[in-house]
């Protein structure tokens, strides 16, 4: 959407400053350790098949991004106290430097791997070190292979590193990242011509502006339409939302090329369009963003098995009638980015918690007052990626891995999952999960950009 420059005395319509960015049009950036900045790369062919060198490049780029962020943390010497007392800050030791230094304590940083079944290693730019995790303490996190971690412990005379404590390198706030890289365009959207301060003022002033997030919408299920009707009716006497972000799965059945299922799938979007048009104000003013789930149709799937990420938008032949009937409709990829005024929002529909839990090396422990959702949120934001899993577990289009990166952190992160709804803050990022619209008690979330808060709602249909 093209932004139009305005003068200070003209009223600004915040609805005009809403744009969606798909996964396959994001710039591909690589961190250069020599120049200490990001360099734009050329996209190759979209493929999950890649040579070993390309896979190493992906891991090295993540390693370099996290390490430069980590070393900027005051725990590692950049705080004023540490500058006065250099012995006070933490020091990371390369794995190769441990040779010949038996029975000494060290702090290591690297990627968790399992080159031999049942044996876990830590790999960094100098080599790898076998780990003993049997007596490891940790406070939070879902530690999987390919995760980047800090480990503190003893290098034994058995040449194994005995880990006492393991943790993720803490995420860096968006404000800090932007102060370090002020001229890097991480998103690739057209810059607004409106003064950002004006956008900020209007964004804060529009306290009734909101975005509704709904996930797991089976369009063949009658209660889905009943629930949506009730939500639409709740805005009858108020300003309609800036947008409804509707996320799959839009069906519980894989299509598998079956004509009946394809017709039912297409008809589901038509029924949704008809329902929207029964509420003229919403149909005229709200944008509808539709994000696919794993069960939804895709363009090139042999069996309509959409397990590879990023996922393409739902093919046009299923959505033509919807797009003709709904004026402001955007079918996009999973994940996708949304920019609303000054805020960047990442939307990802994936049953991520169960995948991370299933592949965790050590199980998380929920302390009193700490939910499992916090483990998930801190894992994803600290790792700086939506998919901190090995390629063998979660296939990724390697040339578009940039779409999964969370650097800088977004203002809002929507992790749409089947687990219970939540809304929590971490490192100045508001993270929410709208829950499922297909359970006995349907659930959804409303986000208010003016206050950067969300409200989880539910009802029994």
N, C-alpha and C positions, 0 to 999 in steps of 0.2 A: 504494500500500500504506500503510495507516495505522499509524503508530508508536505504541507503547504506553509510557507512562511507567513507569519502574521505580525502585526504591530502590537505594541503593548496595550493599546486601548481597545483591541478587538476581542470579543469573547472567544474562548477556545473550547471546542467540542472534544472532550477527551476520547470519545468513541472513534474519532478519526485517527487516533494515535494508538491503534491496535494492529499488530502485524504478526504473521506466522512464518516461521522459517523451518523448512523441511530438512531432514538429516542429510540428504544427498547434495545440498547446495551450500553447506557450511564450508568455510575455508579450512584447508588442511595445513596446520602449523606445526613446526618442529622446533624444539628448543635447542639453540646453538650454545654449547658450553664455552666456546671461545669468545663470542661477541656478547654472551649473556643476554640474548634476546631471542625472539621467535622469528623464524624464517618460513615464508609461505612455500609449500610444496605443491607439485602438480599431481592431480588425482590420476590414478591408473584405472585399469579395467575393474569393474565391480565383480569381485570374486572372493570366495572364502578360501580358495586354494592359493597358497602363497609359498614362496621358497623360504628356507630356514633363515636366510639373511634378513628378509622382510619382517619375519616374526621377531627376530632379535632386535631390529630397529624399533618396533613398537614398544617392546619392554624397556629398551634403553631410553626411549623418549620419555616414557612414564617415570622411569627411575630419575632422569635428569630434572624433570619438572618438580617432582616431589622433593628431591634433594636440595635444589636451590631454594625452595620454599622452606624446607626444614632448617637450613642453615641461617635463615633470616629470623628464625624464632629466637626470642631473648634467652631461652634456655641454653642456646648454643653460642652465646657470646656477643649478641647485638644489643643487650640491655645496658644501661648506664652503669649499673652495679657491677656487671660482669666486665665491662671495659676497665673499671678501676681495679678489679681483682680477677685477672685472667684465669687463675686456678679455680674460680667459682663455677665456670660454665662447663657443660658437658662436651666431651670430645668423642667423635666417631672414629673408630679404628678400622681400616680396610682389612678384609679377611686374610690377605697374604701376609700382613704384618704380624700375625699371631704366631707364625712359625718360629720355634725356638723360644717361645715365651710361655712355657707351661706354668700352670697353677697361678695365673694372674687374672685379674678382673678386667673386662673390656665392655664397651658398648659398640654394637655393630648395627649397620643399616643395610638392608637388601631385600631381595625377593624370596619368598618361601617356595621351594621346589621339592620334588620327590623323584629324583632320577633313578632311584632304586626302590622297589616296592617296600613300604614300611619304614624307609629311612628318609628323614626330612633334612633338607639342607637350606642354607641361606646363601644366595648368590649376590655379589656386587660386581663392580667394574673390574676388580682385580682377581676374582676367583670365587670359590665356593667353600663352605664350611659345614660339616655335619653337625646337626643339632640334637641335643637330648632335651625333649620337652616334657619329660615325665614329672618334674617337680616345678612346673612353671606357674607363676602367679600372673594374673591379668584381671583388669577391672571390667573392661567392656570390649566388644568387638566380635565379629564373625570371621575367624581366621581361616582362610582358604588358600589353596595353592595359587601362586601368582600374586598374592597380596604382598605389599611392601610394608616392612615392619622394622621397629627398633627392638633389639634384644640385648638385655644386660645379663651378664653371667660370668662364669669361670671357664677359661680354656684349660682343660684337664691334660694330664700327662698321657691320657689315652687318645689325644688329638681330636677330641670331640668337645664342642662348645656346650656346656651345661647351662641352660637358660634358667635364670631366676625370675626375670620379669620380661614380658612381651607386651608391646603396645603399638598402636598405629602412630605414624607421624601426624601431629595435630594439623587439621586444616587451617588455612589462612583466610581471613575475612576478605570479602570482595573489595572493600575499600583499600586494604593494604595492597592487594594485587594490582589494582588500577593505579595506585600511586607509584608503583615500581615500573609498570608497563603502560603509561598513559596514552600512548599512541598506537597500541596494538588493537586491531579489530578482530576480536575473537569470534564474533557472531556472523558477520558478513551481511547484516541488514543495512539498508540505506539509512544514513544518519538523519535524524529529524532536523529540519531547518528552523524549527522553533527553538528559542533559547531554552536550554535545559532547566534553568531556574524558573522560567514561566511554567514549563511542564510540571515541575516539582510542586509549585504553588497550586496549580489547578488539580493535580493528582491528590494532594492533601485536602483541598477544599471540597472535592466531590466525595463526601462521606457516605453517600448512598450508592455510589458505584460499586459493583461487585461482579465477580466471575464465578459461575457455578460449575463444579466438577462432578461428573457422574461416570461411574465405571461399571463394567460387567453388565451390559444392557442387552439382554436377549430379546430381539425385536419380534420374535415369534411368540413370546410369552405375554398373555393378555395383561398381567399385572404390571408389566413394564410400562405400557401405555397409560394404565390407570394412575400409576405413580407419577409419571411425567405430567399428566393432566393436572394433578393436584399441585405439583410444583409450579406449573405455569399459572394456575389460578391464584397462587399465593402472591403473585406479582401484579394482580389485577389493579390494585389501588396504589401501587408504588412504581418507582422507576424500574423498567426492565433491566436485567443484567447486561453489562457490556458484552458478555459472551457466555454461551453454554459450551463447555468442553466435554464432549460425549466420547467415551472410550469403550472399546470392545472388551470382551468378545460380544459381537452383535448376533451371535448364534452359538448354540451349544453343540451343533452338529457340524462335523467337517463336510465340506461339499463333495469331495472325491469325484468331481466331474458328473455328478448325478443331476439330470435336468430338473427334477422335482425340487430338490434342495436348492438349486440355483434360483429357480423361480421364487420359492418362498423367501430366500435371502433378499432378492431384489424387491419383492413386494413389501418386506419389512421396512425398508427405507422409504418406500412410497407411503406406507401408513404413517410413518414418523413425520414425513413432510405434510401430510394432510392434517395431522394433529397440530403441528406448529401453526399452520395457516388458520386454525380456528381461534388463534389469539393474535389478531392483526398487529397490535403494538409490538409484541415480542417478535413477530415475523419481520416487521419493518425495521426495528432498531437493534435487535440482538444478533451478533455473529454466532454461527454454529460451526464449531471446529470438531471434526470427527477423526479419531485416532484408532487405528486397528489394534486388535489383540491377536494372540497366537492362533485362534481358530478362524479368523477372518480370511476372506479370499485374497489372494495375491496374484500378481500378473504372471510370474514365471514358475509357479510351483507345480510340480508334476502331480502331486497328490494334495494340493492345497494345504501343505504342512508348512506353516509360516513360523518356523523355529529360529531362523537366522535373523540376526539383528545388525543394523537397523532394518526395520520392516517398511516395505513400500506402502504407499497409500492404497486404499481399496480401489480396484480397477473401475474405470469410468463406466463400463457396460453395466455395472450393478447400481450405479449412483446417478445416472443421467437424469432420471425423472425427479429425483430429490433435488438435484442442483437446478433444474428448471423451475421447480416450484418454490424453493427457498432462496430468496434473493441473496442473502449473505451467508453462503455455505462454503466451507473450506475443508476439503478432505486432504489430510496430510499424513506424514510418516510417523512411525513410532521408533525412537523418541522424536519429539519436535520441540522447537523453541517458540515462545511467545514474547513479544515486546509490547508492554503496555506503558505508555508515557515514559518514565525513567526506569521502569522495572523489567528485568529479564526473568522469564519463567520457563523452567524446564518441565516437560510433561513426559512421563515414561510409564507405559502400561505393561507390567510384568509381574508375575508371581515371584518376586525376587527373594522375599524372606525365606520361603521354603527351599529355594535353590541354594541359597547361601548356608542355611541351616544343615541341609542334607550333605553339603560338601565341606563343612567345617572340620578342621583338624582337631580343634578343641572346642567343646561346647561352651557357649556363653553362660554366665551366671547373672541372673537378675537380682541386684541388691534391692534392699528396701527403698521404695520410692523411685525405683528405676525400672522402666518397662523394656520389653524386648524390642519395641519400636525404636528406642534410643540406641540399642546395639546396631540395628539396621542403618539408621540415619547416620550415625557416626562412622560406621564402616564405609558407607558410600562416599560421604563427603571427605573423610580423611584420605581415602584412596584416590579421590579425584576422578572417579569414573563411575558410570552407571552399571558397568559390568566387570567387577573385579574377579572374574572366574576364568579358568583356562579355556582355550579354544575348544578343547576336547569335550568340555562340559557345556559351554555356551558358544555356538558358532557365531562368528562376527565377520562381516564384510571388512576385511583388513584395510582396504583403501578408504573406508569411511569410518574408521575407529574414532576419528575426531568428533563425530556426532555424539559419542558416549562420554567424552571428557567433561569434567566439571571444573574447569579452570579458565577464568576465575569462577568462584562459586556463584550460582544464580541468586537472585533475590528470593525466589520461591522455587522449591523443588516439589513436584507432585509425583510421588511414588505410588501409583495406583496398583493396589494389591488386593487379594482376597481376604487378608487378615483384617482385624478390627480397625475402624477408622481412628485417626489421630491427627493432631496438629501440634508440632513442637518446634522450638527454635534451637539452632546450633550455629555458632560462628556467624551470627547476624543473618542467617538464611532461615526462612520459614519453610518447614517441611510438613507436608500433609499427605494423608491417604484418605480418599473419600469412602473407602470401603466398597462393598458390593451392592449393586442394585438388584441382584438376583436372589438374595437370601429371603427367608421368610419375613424378616424385618429389613426393608430396603434402607440403604444408607447413601448419603451424598455430602458434599462439602461446599460451602460458600466462602469465597475469599474476598476480603475487603482491602483493596490496595491503599486506601487513605491511611489506614491504621496498621497495615501489614499483619493482619490477623485473619484467622479463619474460624468458621463455626461448623462443627459436624452435626448433621441432622439425620434423623431416621424416623420411620413410621412403619406400622404394620399394615399391609394391604390385604 
